[in-house]
Amino acid sequence: MDIDSTVGVIERIGVPIVCLGFCGWYIRYLSDQFRDERKQRAEQEIQNDQQLIELVKASSDALLQMKTALVEQTSAMRELVSKLDTKRGR
């Protein structure tokens, strides 16, 4: 092969190779970006899950305290009603 034919082959093949190289780089760049985004979202989901668990625990504690207060108030009301019934019976 002479120099002219070699240069002609490089000119014909060079542009598609450069385009393919750029496309490969762009696909790699997008893949890296998506991987980083998925990692950030997974970390955010873990934080959100932990906050939700803490909220559920706090709500459970509040509901237990409310239940205890209602039981105490119910027993106090029963005592009051029984005392009123006893006074009416006199």
PyMOL Python script that loads the backbone (N, CA, C, O; Angstrom):
from pymol import cmd

cmd.read_pdbstr("""\
ATOM      1  N   MET A   1       0.845  -1.186   0.000  1.00  0.00           N
ATOM      2  CA  MET A   1       0.000   0.000   0.000  1.00  0.00           C
ATOM      3  C   MET A   1       0.885   1.243   0.000  1.00  0.00           C
ATOM      4  O   MET A   1       1.918   1.317   0.667  1.00  0.00           O
ATOM      5  N   ASP A   2       0.437   2.181  -0.761  1.00  0.00           N
ATOM      6  CA  ASP A   2       1.185   3.435  -0.760  1.00  0.00           C
ATOM      7  C   ASP A   2       0.593   4.402   0.269  1.00  0.00           C
ATOM      8  O   ASP A   2      -0.425   4.105   0.893  1.00  0.00           O
ATOM      9  N   ILE A   3       1.213   5.516   0.435  1.00  0.00           N
ATOM     10  CA  ILE A   3       0.833   6.482   1.472  1.00  0.00           C
ATOM     11  C   ILE A   3      -0.543   7.066   1.189  1.00  0.00           C
ATOM     12  O   ILE A   3      -1.316   7.270   2.125  1.00  0.00           O
ATOM     13  N   ASP A   4      -0.871   7.336  -0.043  1.00  0.00           N
ATOM     14  CA  ASP A   4      -2.172   7.920  -0.371  1.00  0.00           C
ATOM     15  C   ASP A   4      -3.320   6.986   0.007  1.00  0.00           C
ATOM     16  O   ASP A   4      -4.332   7.439   0.541  1.00  0.00           O
ATOM     17  N   SER A   5      -3.177   5.714  -0.259  1.00  0.00           N
ATOM     18  CA  SER A   5      -4.245   4.771   0.086  1.00  0.00           C
ATOM     19  C   SER A   5      -4.356   4.601   1.606  1.00  0.00           C
ATOM     20  O   SER A   5      -5.457   4.448   2.136  1.00  0.00           O
ATOM     21  N   THR A   6      -3.216   4.627   2.306  1.00  0.00           N
ATOM     22  CA  THR A   6      -3.243   4.525   3.770  1.00  0.00           C
ATOM     23  C   THR A   6      -3.938   5.734   4.375  1.00  0.00           C
ATOM     24  O   THR A   6      -4.761   5.574   5.278  1.00  0.00           O
ATOM     25  N   VAL A   7      -3.633   6.930   3.908  1.00  0.00           N
ATOM     26  CA  VAL A   7      -4.274   8.155   4.396  1.00  0.00           C
ATOM     27  C   VAL A   7      -5.766   8.111   4.082  1.00  0.00           C
ATOM     28  O   VAL A   7      -6.582   8.512   4.912  1.00  0.00           O
ATOM     29  N   GLY A   8      -6.127   7.636   2.913  1.00  0.00           N
ATOM     30  CA  GLY A   8      -7.542   7.532   2.531  1.00  0.00           C
ATOM     31  C   GLY A   8      -8.311   6.591   3.458  1.00  0.00           C
ATOM     32  O   GLY A   8      -9.442   6.888   3.842  1.00  0.00           O
ATOM     33  N   VAL A   9      -7.705   5.463   3.818  1.00  0.00           N
ATOM     34  CA  VAL A   9      -8.351   4.508   4.733  1.00  0.00           C
ATOM     35  C   VAL A   9      -8.525   5.135   6.115  1.00  0.00           C
ATOM     36  O   VAL A   9      -9.577   4.986   6.736  1.00  0.00           O
ATOM     37  N   ILE A  10      -7.501   5.834   6.595  1.00  0.00           N
ATOM     38  CA  ILE A  10      -7.579   6.476   7.914  1.00  0.00           C
ATOM     39  C   ILE A  10      -8.656   7.556   7.904  1.00  0.00           C
ATOM     40  O   ILE A  10      -9.404   7.695   8.872  1.00  0.00           O
ATOM     41  N   GLU A  11      -8.739   8.324   6.812  1.00  0.00           N
ATOM     42  CA  GLU A  11      -9.761   9.368   6.734  1.00  0.00           C
ATOM     43  C   GLU A  11     -11.161   8.765   6.720  1.00  0.00           C
ATOM     44  O   GLU A  11     -12.066   9.307   7.353  1.00  0.00           O
ATOM     45  N   ARG A  12     -11.357   7.663   6.017  1.00  0.00           N
ATOM     46  CA  ARG A  12     -12.684   7.038   5.954  1.00  0.00           C
ATOM     47  C   ARG A  12     -13.059   6.361   7.266  1.00  0.00           C
ATOM     48  O   ARG A  12     -14.222   6.411   7.666  1.00  0.00           O
ATOM     49  N   ILE A  13     -12.121   5.741   7.933  1.00  0.00           N
ATOM     50  CA  ILE A  13     -12.410   4.997   9.153  1.00  0.00           C
ATOM     51  C   ILE A  13     -12.272   5.879  10.392  1.00  0.00           C
ATOM     52  O   ILE A  13     -12.898   5.593  11.413  1.00  0.00           O
ATOM     53  N   GLY A  14     -11.487   6.916  10.333  1.00  0.00           N
ATOM     54  CA  GLY A  14     -11.191   7.737  11.494  1.00  0.00           C
ATOM     55  C   GLY A  14     -12.415   8.408  12.100  1.00  0.00           C
ATOM     56  O   GLY A  14     -12.580   8.377  13.319  1.00  0.00           O
ATOM     57  N   VAL A  15     -13.273   9.007  11.296  1.00  0.00           N
ATOM     58  CA  VAL A  15     -14.464   9.697  11.807  1.00  0.00           C
ATOM     59  C   VAL A  15     -15.407   8.716  12.499  1.00  0.00           C
ATOM     60  O   VAL A  15     -15.849   9.013  13.609  1.00  0.00           O
ATOM     61  N   PRO A  16     -15.738   7.580  11.921  1.00  0.00           N
ATOM     62  CA  PRO A  16     -16.612   6.648  12.642  1.00  0.00           C
ATOM     63  C   PRO A  16     -15.991   6.143  13.946  1.00  0.00           C
ATOM     64  O   PRO A  16     -16.695   5.942  14.935  1.00  0.00           O
ATOM     65  N   ILE A  17     -14.677   5.938  13.945  1.00  0.00           N
ATOM     66  CA  ILE A  17     -14.016   5.470  15.170  1.00  0.00           C
ATOM     67  C   ILE A  17     -14.102   6.539  16.253  1.00  0.00           C
ATOM     68  O   ILE A  17     -14.360   6.225  17.415  1.00  0.00           O
ATOM     69  N   VAL A  18     -13.887   7.797  15.883  1.00  0.00           N
ATOM     70  CA  VAL A  18     -13.985   8.886  16.859  1.00  0.00           C
ATOM     71  C   VAL A  18     -15.412   8.981  17.393  1.00  0.00           C
ATOM     72  O   VAL A  18     -15.621   9.163  18.592  1.00  0.00           O
ATOM     73  N   CYS A  19     -16.386   8.858  16.500  1.00  0.00           N
ATOM     74  CA  CYS A  19     -17.797   8.906  16.933  1.00  0.00           C
ATOM     75  C   CYS A  19     -18.117   7.738  17.859  1.00  0.00           C
ATOM     76  O   CYS A  19     -18.797   7.921  18.868  1.00  0.00           O
ATOM     77  N   LEU A  20     -17.649   6.568  17.537  1.00  0.00           N
ATOM     78  CA  LEU A  20     -17.878   5.407  18.401  1.00  0.00           C
ATOM     79  C   LEU A  20     -17.201   5.589  19.752  1.00  0.00           C
ATOM     80  O   LEU A  20     -17.760   5.234  20.790  1.00  0.00           O
ATOM     81  N   GLY A  21     -16.002   6.140  19.730  1.00  0.00           N
ATOM     82  CA  GLY A  21     -15.297   6.401  20.987  1.00  0.00           C
ATOM     83  C   GLY A  21     -16.066   7.397  21.847  1.00  0.00           C
ATOM     84  O   GLY A  21     -16.191   7.203  23.056  1.00  0.00           O
ATOM     85  N   PHE A  22     -16.581   8.458  21.236  1.00  0.00           N
ATOM     86  CA  PHE A  22     -17.365   9.432  21.980  1.00  0.00           C
ATOM     87  C   PHE A  22     -18.638   8.798  22.523  1.00  0.00           C
ATOM     88  O   PHE A  22     -19.004   9.038  23.674  1.00  0.00           O
ATOM     89  N   CYS A  23     -19.309   8.002  21.721  1.00  0.00           N
ATOM     90  CA  CYS A  23     -20.536   7.329  22.184  1.00  0.00           C
ATOM     91  C   CYS A  23     -20.233   6.400  23.359  1.00  0.00           C
ATOM     92  O   CYS A  23     -20.990   6.348  24.328  1.00  0.00           O
ATOM     93  N   GLY A  24     -19.139   5.677  23.267  1.00  0.00           N
ATOM     94  CA  GLY A  24     -18.753   4.799  24.372  1.00  0.00           C
ATOM     95  C   GLY A  24     -18.481   5.584  25.641  1.00  0.00           C
ATOM     96  O   GLY A  24     -18.905   5.190  26.728  1.00  0.00           O
ATOM     97  N   TRP A  25     -17.760   6.713  25.498  1.00  0.00           N
ATOM     98  CA  TRP A  25     -17.490   7.561  26.665  1.00  0.00           C
ATOM     99  C   TRP A  25     -18.793   8.095  27.261  1.00  0.00           C
ATOM    100  O   TRP A  25     -18.951   8.121  28.481  1.00  0.00           O
ATOM    101  N   TYR A  26     -19.727   8.520  26.405  1.00  0.00           N
ATOM    102  CA  TYR A  26     -20.996   9.090  26.876  1.00  0.00           C
ATOM    103  C   TYR A  26     -21.831   8.039  27.606  1.00  0.00           C
ATOM    104  O   TYR A  26     -22.450   8.333  28.628  1.00  0.00           O
ATOM    105  N   ILE A  27     -21.846   6.830  27.086  1.00  0.00           N
ATOM    106  CA  ILE A  27     -22.580   5.742  27.751  1.00  0.00           C
ATOM    107  C   ILE A  27     -21.954   5.461  29.111  1.00  0.00           C
ATOM    108  O   ILE A  27     -22.673   5.263  30.090  1.00  0.00           O
ATOM    109  N   ARG A  28     -20.668   5.442  29.182  1.00  0.00           N
ATOM    110  CA  ARG A  28     -19.977   5.227  30.463  1.00  0.00           C
ATOM    111  C   ARG A  28     -20.293   6.357  31.449  1.00  0.00           C
ATOM    112  O   ARG A  28     -20.530   6.114  32.632  1.00  0.00           O
ATOM    113  N   TYR A  29     -20.292   7.591  30.945  1.00  0.00           N
ATOM    114  CA  TYR A  29     -20.606   8.758  31.780  1.00  0.00           C
ATOM    115  C   TYR A  29     -22.025   8.647  32.339  1.00  0.00           C
ATOM    116  O   TYR A  29     -22.234   8.862  33.533  1.00  0.00           O
ATOM    117  N   LEU A  30     -22.998   8.315  31.495  1.00  0.00           N
ATOM    118  CA  LEU A  30     -24.387   8.153  31.952  1.00  0.00           C
ATOM    119  C   LEU A  30     -24.507   7.021  32.967  1.00  0.00           C
ATOM    120  O   LEU A  30     -25.220   7.146  33.962  1.00  0.00           O
ATOM    121  N   SER A  31     -23.814   5.925  32.715  1.00  0.00           N
ATOM    122  CA  SER A  31     -23.859   4.799  33.650  1.00  0.00           C
ATOM    123  C   SER A  31     -23.310   5.203  35.019  1.00  0.00           C
ATOM    124  O   SER A  31     -23.877   4.835  36.048  1.00  0.00           O
ATOM    125  N   ASP A  32     -22.230   5.943  35.033  1.00  0.00           N
ATOM    126  CA  ASP A  32     -21.654   6.413  36.295  1.00  0.00           C
ATOM    127  C   ASP A  32     -22.620   7.360  37.010  1.00  0.00           C
ATOM    128  O   ASP A  32     -22.791   7.278  38.226  1.00  0.00           O
ATOM    129  N   GLN A  33     -23.240   8.243  36.261  1.00  0.00           N
ATOM    130  CA  GLN A  33     -24.198   9.173  36.859  1.00  0.00           C
ATOM    131  C   GLN A  33     -25.390   8.429  37.457  1.00  0.00           C
ATOM    132  O   GLN A  33     -25.820   8.738  38.568  1.00  0.00           O
ATOM    133  N   PHE A  34     -25.919   7.458  36.729  1.00  0.00           N
ATOM    134  CA  PHE A  34     -27.057   6.676  37.226  1.00  0.00           C
ATOM    135  C   PHE A  34     -26.670   5.870  38.465  1.00  0.00           C
ATOM    136  O   PHE A  34     -27.459   5.755  39.403  1.00  0.00           O
ATOM    137  N   ARG A  35     -25.462   5.313  38.472  1.00  0.00           N
ATOM    138  CA  ARG A  35     -25.003   4.549  39.627  1.00  0.00           C
ATOM    139  C   ARG A  35     -24.907   5.443  40.858  1.00  0.00           C
ATOM    140  O   ARG A  35     -25.336   5.062  41.948  1.00  0.00           O
ATOM    141  N   ASP A  36     -24.343   6.632  40.678  1.00  0.00           N
ATOM    142  CA  ASP A  36     -24.232   7.570  41.801  1.00  0.00           C
ATOM    143  C   ASP A  36     -25.609   7.994  42.296  1.00  0.00           C
ATOM    144  O   ASP A  36     -25.830   8.111  43.502  1.00  0.00           O
ATOM    145  N   GLU A  37     -26.523   8.223  41.380  1.00  0.00           N
ATOM    146  CA  GLU A  37     -27.882   8.624  41.763  1.00  0.00           C
ATOM    147  C   GLU A  37     -28.586   7.510  42.523  1.00  0.00           C
ATOM    148  O   GLU A  37     -29.250   7.767  43.527  1.00  0.00           O
ATOM    149  N   ARG A  38     -28.449   6.276  42.052  1.00  0.00           N
ATOM    150  CA  ARG A  38     -29.059   5.142  42.755  1.00  0.00           C
ATOM    151  C   ARG A  38     -28.480   4.987  44.152  1.00  0.00           C
ATOM    152  O   ARG A  38     -29.205   4.676  45.097  1.00  0.00           O
ATOM    153  N   LYS A  39     -27.173   5.204  44.287  1.00  0.00           N
ATOM    154  CA  LYS A  39     -26.529   5.106  45.593  1.00  0.00           C
ATOM    155  C   LYS A  39     -27.064   6.181  46.536  1.00  0.00           C
ATOM    156  O   LYS A  39     -27.359   5.894  47.696  1.00  0.00           O
ATOM    157  N   GLN A  40     -27.190   7.400  46.053  1.00  0.00           N
ATOM    158  CA  GLN A  40     -27.723   8.491  46.874  1.00  0.00           C
ATOM    159  C   GLN A  40     -29.164   8.217  47.278  1.00  0.00           C
ATOM    160  O   GLN A  40     -29.547   8.459  48.423  1.00  0.00           O
ATOM    161  N   ARG A  41     -29.959   7.716  46.350  1.00  0.00           N
ATOM    162  CA  ARG A  41     -31.362   7.411  46.673  1.00  0.00           C
ATOM    163  C   ARG A  41     -31.457   6.287  47.695  1.00  0.00           C
ATOM    164  O   ARG A  41     -32.313   6.325  48.578  1.00  0.00           O
ATOM    165  N   ALA A  42     -30.596   5.299  47.585  1.00  0.00           N
ATOM    166  CA  ALA A  42     -30.612   4.197  48.556  1.00  0.00           C
ATOM    167  C   ALA A  42     -30.253   4.713  49.942  1.00  0.00           C
ATOM    168  O   ALA A  42     -30.878   4.326  50.929  1.00  0.00           O
ATOM    169  N   GLU A  43     -29.250   5.584  50.023  1.00  0.00           N
ATOM    170  CA  GLU A  43     -28.879   6.159  51.316  1.00  0.00           C
ATOM    171  C   GLU A  43     -30.018   7.000  51.880  1.00  0.00           C
ATOM    172  O   GLU A  43     -30.283   6.958  53.081  1.00  0.00           O
ATOM    173  N   GLN A  44     -30.696   7.767  51.016  1.00  0.00           N
ATOM    174  CA  GLN A  44     -31.813   8.593  51.457  1.00  0.00           C
ATOM    175  C   GLN A  44     -32.970   7.713  51.943  1.00  0.00           C
ATOM    176  O   GLN A  44     -33.630   8.042  52.928  1.00  0.00           O
ATOM    177  N   GLU A  45     -33.212   6.605  51.256  1.00  0.00           N
ATOM    178  CA  GLU A  45     -34.270   5.687  51.684  1.00  0.00           C
ATOM    179  C   GLU A  45     -33.954   5.083  53.046  1.00  0.00           C
ATOM    180  O   GLU A  45     -34.853   4.910  53.869  1.00  0.00           O
ATOM    181  N   ILE A  46     -32.705   4.765  53.289  1.00  0.00           N
ATOM    182  CA  ILE A  46     -32.312   4.217  54.593  1.00  0.00           C
ATOM    183  C   ILE A  46     -32.572   5.257  55.684  1.00  0.00           C
ATOM    184  O   ILE A  46     -33.098   4.926  56.746  1.00  0.00           O
ATOM    185  N   GLN A  47     -32.204   6.510  55.423  1.00  0.00           N
ATOM    186  CA  GLN A  47     -32.454   7.575  56.403  1.00  0.00           C
ATOM    187  C   GLN A  47     -33.952   7.760  56.632  1.00  0.00           C
ATOM    188  O   GLN A  47     -34.399   7.914  57.768  1.00  0.00           O
ATOM    189  N   ASN A  48     -34.719   7.743  55.552  1.00  0.00           N
ATOM    190  CA  ASN A  48     -36.170   7.906  55.680  1.00  0.00           C
ATOM    191  C   ASN A  48     -36.785   6.752  56.466  1.00  0.00           C
ATOM    192  O   ASN A  48     -37.682   6.961  57.282  1.00  0.00           O
ATOM    193  N   ASP A  49     -36.303   5.538  56.222  1.00  0.00           N
ATOM    194  CA  ASP A  49     -36.807   4.383  56.962  1.00  0.00           C
ATOM    195  C   ASP A  49     -36.503   4.507  58.451  1.00  0.00           C
ATOM    196  O   ASP A  49     -37.343   4.184  59.291  1.00  0.00           O
ATOM    197  N   GLN A  50     -35.302   4.976  58.775  1.00  0.00           N
ATOM    198  CA  GLN A  50     -34.941   5.144  60.179  1.00  0.00           C
ATOM    199  C   GLN A  50     -35.812   6.211  60.846  1.00  0.00           C
ATOM    200  O   GLN A  50     -36.229   6.048  61.992  1.00  0.00           O
ATOM    201  N   GLN A  51     -36.081   7.294  60.134  1.00  0.00           N
ATOM    202  CA  GLN A  51     -36.951   8.340  60.676  1.00  0.00           C
ATOM    203  C   GLN A  51     -38.367   7.808  60.876  1.00  0.00           C
ATOM    204  O   GLN A  51     -39.020   8.130  61.868  1.00  0.00           O
ATOM    205  N   LEU A  52     -38.834   7.001  59.944  1.00  0.00           N
ATOM    206  CA  LEU A  52     -40.168   6.425  60.055  1.00  0.00           C
ATOM    207  C   LEU A  52     -40.254   5.483  61.248  1.00  0.00           C
ATOM    208  O   LEU A  52     -41.258   5.475  61.961  1.00  0.00           O
ATOM    209  N   ILE A  53     -39.221   4.698  61.467  1.00  0.00           N
ATOM    210  CA  ILE A  53     -39.201   3.783  62.614  1.00  0.00           C
ATOM    211  C   ILE A  53     -39.240   4.577  63.912  1.00  0.00           C
ATOM    212  O   ILE A  53     -39.963   4.213  64.839  1.00  0.00           O
ATOM    213  N   GLU A  54     -38.472   5.657  63.986  1.00  0.00           N
ATOM    214  CA  GLU A  54     -38.483   6.499  65.184  1.00  0.00           C
ATOM    215  C   GLU A  54     -39.856   7.126  65.393  1.00  0.00           C
ATOM    216  O   GLU A  54     -40.330   7.223  66.525  1.00  0.00           O
ATOM    217  N   LEU A  55     -40.490   7.548  64.316  1.00  0.00           N
ATOM    218  CA  LEU A  55     -41.825   8.137  64.410  1.00  0.00           C
ATOM    219  C   LEU A  55     -42.847   7.122  64.898  1.00  0.00           C
ATOM    220  O   LEU A  55     -43.714   7.447  65.710  1.00  0.00           O
ATOM    221  N   VAL A  56     -42.748   5.907  64.410  1.00  0.00           N
ATOM    222  CA  VAL A  56     -43.660   4.849  64.848  1.00  0.00           C
ATOM    223  C   VAL A  56     -43.453   4.542  66.329  1.00  0.00           C
ATOM    224  O   VAL A  56     -44.417   4.350  67.071  1.00  0.00           O
ATOM    225  N   LYS A  57     -42.190   4.495  66.753  1.00  0.00           N
ATOM    226  CA  LYS A  57     -41.908   4.243  68.170  1.00  0.00           C
ATOM    227  C   LYS A  57     -42.482   5.355  69.040  1.00  0.00           C
ATOM    228  O   LYS A  57     -43.098   5.085  70.071  1.00  0.00           O
ATOM    229  N   ALA A  58     -42.281   6.611  68.625  1.00  0.00           N
ATOM    230  CA  ALA A  58     -42.800   7.750  69.391  1.00  0.00           C
ATOM    231  C   ALA A  58     -44.316   7.716  69.432  1.00  0.00           C
ATOM    232  O   ALA A  58     -44.916   8.008  70.467  1.00  0.00           O
ATOM    233  N   SER A  59     -44.946   7.362  68.315  1.00  0.00           N
ATOM    234  CA  SER A  59     -46.407   7.280  68.272  1.00  0.00           C
ATOM    235  C   SER A  59     -46.909   6.158  69.172  1.00  0.00           C
ATOM    236  O   SER A  59     -47.919   6.309  69.859  1.00  0.00           O
ATOM    237  N   SER A  60     -46.206   5.047  69.165  1.00  0.00           N
ATOM    238  CA  SER A  60     -46.602   3.923  70.016  1.00  0.00           C
ATOM    239  C   SER A  60     -46.506   4.309  71.485  1.00  0.00           C
ATOM    240  O   SER A  60     -47.393   3.986  72.276  1.00  0.00           O
ATOM    241  N   ASP A  61     -45.440   4.993  71.847  1.00  0.00           N
ATOM    242  CA  ASP A  61     -45.286   5.444  73.229  1.00  0.00           C
ATOM    243  C   ASP A  61     -46.403   6.407  73.608  1.00  0.00           C
ATOM    244  O   ASP A  61     -46.964   6.315  74.699  1.00  0.00           O
ATOM    245  N   ALA A  62     -46.723   7.324  72.715  1.00  0.00           N
ATOM    246  CA  ALA A  62     -47.788   8.292  72.996  1.00  0.00           C
ATOM    247  C   ALA A  62     -49.128   7.586  73.148  1.00  0.00           C
ATOM    248  O   ALA A  62     -49.916   7.926  74.031  1.00  0.00           O
ATOM    249  N   LEU A  63     -49.389   6.606  72.291  1.00  0.00           N
ATOM    250  CA  LEU A  63     -50.651   5.869  72.383  1.00  0.00           C
ATOM    251  C   LEU A  63     -50.725   5.054  73.668  1.00  0.00           C
ATOM    252  O   LEU A  63     -51.795   4.950  74.268  1.00  0.00           O
ATOM    253  N   LEU A  64     -49.617   4.481  74.098  1.00  0.00           N
ATOM    254  CA  LEU A  64     -49.612   3.741  75.359  1.00  0.00           C
ATOM    255  C   LEU A  64     -49.871   4.664  76.538  1.00  0.00           C
ATOM    256  O   LEU A  64     -50.599   4.301  77.462  1.00  0.00           O
ATOM    257  N   GLN A  65     -49.286   5.848  76.517  1.00  0.00           N
ATOM    258  CA  GLN A  65     -49.531   6.817  77.580  1.00  0.00           C
ATOM    259  C   GLN A  65     -50.994   7.256  77.584  1.00  0.00           C
ATOM    260  O   GLN A  65     -51.600   7.417  78.644  1.00  0.00           O
ATOM    261  N   MET A  66     -51.551   7.448  76.397  1.00  0.00           N
ATOM    262  CA  MET A  66     -52.953   7.833  76.301  1.00  0.00           C
ATOM    263  C   MET A  66     -53.858   6.713  76.818  1.00  0.00           C
ATOM    264  O   MET A  66     -54.844   6.977  77.505  1.00  0.00           O
ATOM    265  N   LYS A  67     -53.527   5.484  76.492  1.00  0.00           N
ATOM    266  CA  LYS A  67     -54.303   4.340  76.966  1.00  0.00           C
ATOM    267  C   LYS A  67     -54.277   4.275  78.492  1.00  0.00           C
ATOM    268  O   LYS A  67     -55.308   4.064  79.131  1.00  0.00           O
ATOM    269  N   THR A  68     -53.097   4.456  79.065  1.00  0.00           N
ATOM    270  CA  THR A  68     -52.959   4.425  80.521  1.00  0.00           C
ATOM    271  C   THR A  68     -53.795   5.537  81.160  1.00  0.00           C
ATOM    272  O   THR A  68     -54.472   5.309  82.163  1.00  0.00           O
ATOM    273  N   ALA A  69     -53.746   6.727  80.583  1.00  0.00           N
ATOM    274  CA  ALA A  69     -54.522   7.845  81.119  1.00  0.00           C
ATOM    275  C   ALA A  69     -56.021   7.560  81.011  1.00  0.00           C
ATOM    276  O   ALA A  69     -56.772   7.868  81.936  1.00  0.00           O
ATOM    277  N   LEU A  70     -56.457   6.989  79.917  1.00  0.00           N
ATOM    278  CA  LEU A  70     -57.885   6.668  79.752  1.00  0.00           C
ATOM    279  C   LEU A  70     -58.338   5.604  80.748  1.00  0.00           C
ATOM    280  O   LEU A  70     -59.442   5.685  81.286  1.00  0.00           O
ATOM    281  N   VAL A  71     -57.495   4.617  80.989  1.00  0.00           N
ATOM    282  CA  VAL A  71     -57.842   3.581  81.963  1.00  0.00           C
ATOM    283  C   VAL A  71     -57.977   4.195  83.350  1.00  0.00           C
ATOM    284  O   VAL A  71     -58.913   3.880  84.086  1.00  0.00           O
ATOM    285  N   GLU A  72     -57.045   5.067  83.703  1.00  0.00           N
ATOM    286  CA  GLU A  72     -57.110   5.728  85.009  1.00  0.00           C
ATOM    287  C   GLU A  72     -58.352   6.608  85.118  1.00  0.00           C
ATOM    288  O   GLU A  72     -59.011   6.622  86.158  1.00  0.00           O
ATOM    289  N   GLN A  73     -58.676   7.338  84.063  1.00  0.00           N
ATOM    290  CA  GLN A  73     -59.862   8.186  84.086  1.00  0.00           C
ATOM    291  C   GLN A  73     -61.138   7.354  84.151  1.00  0.00           C
ATOM    292  O   GLN A  73     -62.097   7.746  84.816  1.00  0.00           O
ATOM    293  N   THR A  74     -61.157   6.230  83.479  1.00  0.00           N
ATOM    294  CA  THR A  74     -62.326   5.359  83.517  1.00  0.00           C
ATOM    295  C   THR A  74     -62.539   4.821  84.924  1.00  0.00           C
ATOM    296  O   THR A  74     -63.668   4.785  85.413  1.00  0.00           O
ATOM    297  N   SER A  75     -61.465   4.405  85.570  1.00  0.00           N
ATOM    298  CA  SER A  75     -61.614   3.892  86.938  1.00  0.00           C
ATOM    299  C   SER A  75     -62.050   5.011  87.883  1.00  0.00           C
ATOM    300  O   SER A  75     -62.848   4.774  88.790  1.00  0.00           O
ATOM    301  N   ALA A  76     -61.541   6.219  87.681  1.00  0.00           N
ATOM    302  CA  ALA A  76     -61.959   7.338  88.516  1.00  0.00           C
ATOM    303  C   ALA A  76     -63.433   7.651  88.292  1.00  0.00           C
ATOM    304  O   ALA A  76     -64.153   7.941  89.247  1.00  0.00           O
ATOM    305  N   MET A  77     -63.889   7.598  87.054  1.00  0.00           N
ATOM    306  CA  MET A  77     -65.314   7.845  86.760  1.00  0.00           C
ATOM    307  C   MET A  77     -66.186   6.763  87.391  1.00  0.00           C
ATOM    308  O   MET A  77     -67.266   7.060  87.903  1.00  0.00           O
ATOM    309  N   ARG A  78     -65.732   5.524  87.360  1.00  0.00           N
ATOM    310  CA  ARG A  78     -66.511   4.443  87.972  1.00  0.00           C
ATOM    311  C   ARG A  78     -66.633   4.655  89.488  1.00  0.00           C
ATOM    312  O   ARG A  78     -67.696   4.447  90.073  1.00  0.00           O
ATOM    313  N   GLU A  79     -65.529   5.070  90.105  1.00  0.00           N
ATOM    314  CA  GLU A  79     -65.574   5.351  91.544  1.00  0.00           C
ATOM    315  C   GLU A  79     -66.538   6.495  91.836  1.00  0.00           C
ATOM    316  O   GLU A  79     -67.310   6.435  92.793  1.00  0.00           O
ATOM    317  N   LEU A  80     -66.491   7.531  91.014  1.00  0.00           N
ATOM    318  CA  LEU A  80     -67.365   8.673  91.206  1.00  0.00           C
ATOM    319  C   LEU A  80     -68.823   8.281  91.036  1.00  0.00           C
ATOM    320  O   LEU A  80     -69.675   8.699  91.820  1.00  0.00           O
ATOM    321  N   VAL A  81     -69.114   7.487  90.025  1.00  0.00           N
ATOM    322  CA  VAL A  81     -70.484   7.023  89.800  1.00  0.00           C
ATOM    323  C   VAL A  81     -70.942   6.151  90.959  1.00  0.00           C
ATOM    324  O   VAL A  81     -72.080   6.273  91.410  1.00  0.00           O
ATOM    325  N   SER A  82     -70.076   5.278  91.443  1.00  0.00           N
ATOM    326  CA  SER A  82     -70.471   4.414  92.564  1.00  0.00           C
ATOM    327  C   SER A  82     -70.723   5.249  93.824  1.00  0.00           C
ATOM    328  O   SER A  82     -71.636   4.940  94.589  1.00  0.00           O
ATOM    329  N   LYS A  83     -69.930   6.298  94.053  1.00  0.00           N
ATOM    330  CA  LYS A  83     -70.161   7.171  95.208  1.00  0.00           C
ATOM    331  C   LYS A  83     -71.462   7.935  95.060  1.00  0.00           C
ATOM    332  O   LYS A  83     -72.197   8.114  96.031  1.00  0.00           O
ATOM    333  N   LEU A  84     -71.752   8.390  93.840  1.00  0.00           N
ATOM    334  CA  LEU A  84     -73.016   9.096  93.615  1.00  0.00           C
ATOM    335  C   LEU A  84     -74.204   8.155  93.823  1.00  0.00           C
ATOM    336  O   LEU A  84     -75.223   8.539  94.397  1.00  0.00           O
ATOM    337  N   ASP A  85     -74.056   6.921  93.346  1.00  0.00           N
ATOM    338  CA  ASP A  85     -75.127   5.952  93.540  1.00  0.00           C
ATOM    339  C   ASP A  85     -75.335   5.667  95.037  1.00  0.00           C
ATOM    340  O   ASP A  85     -76.465   5.497  95.494  1.00  0.00           O
ATOM    341  N   THR A  86     -74.240   5.619  95.779  1.00  0.00           N
ATOM    342  CA  THR A  86     -74.331   5.348  97.212  1.00  0.00           C
ATOM    343  C   THR A  86     -75.026   6.519  97.937  1.00  0.00           C
ATOM    344  O   THR A  86     -75.815   6.296  98.855  1.00  0.00           O
ATOM    345  N   LYS A  87     -74.736   7.745  97.530  1.00  0.00           N
ATOM    346  CA  LYS A  87     -75.369   8.911  98.145  1.00  0.00           C
ATOM    347  C   LYS A  87     -76.850   8.979  97.815  1.00  0.00           C
ATOM    348  O   LYS A  87     -77.651   9.364  98.667  1.00  0.00           O
ATOM    349  N   ARG A  88     -77.225   8.621  96.618  1.00  0.00           N
ATOM    350  CA  ARG A  88     -78.640   8.642  96.225  1.00  0.00           C
ATOM    351  C   ARG A  88     -79.428   7.593  96.969  1.00  0.00           C
ATOM    352  O   ARG A  88     -80.607   7.768  97.277  1.00  0.00           O
ATOM    353  N   GLY A  89     -78.755   6.507  97.246  1.00  0.00           N
ATOM    354  CA  GLY A  89     -79.420   5.411  97.946  1.00  0.00           C
ATOM    355  C   GLY A  89     -79.679   5.744  99.390  1.00  0.00           C
ATOM    356  O   GLY A  89     -80.492   5.050 100.000  1.00  0.00           O
ATOM    357  N   ARG A  90     -79.076   6.725  99.988  1.00  0.00           N
ATOM    358  CA  ARG A  90     -79.266   7.054 101.408  1.00  0.00           C
ATOM    359  C   ARG A  90     -80.574   7.648 101.697  1.00  0.00           C
ATOM    360  O   ARG A  90     -80.864   7.971 102.848  1.00  0.00           O
TER     361      ARG A  90
END
""", "prot")
cmd.dss("prot")
cmd.show_as("cartoon", "prot")
cmd.util.cbc("prot")
cmd.orient("prot")
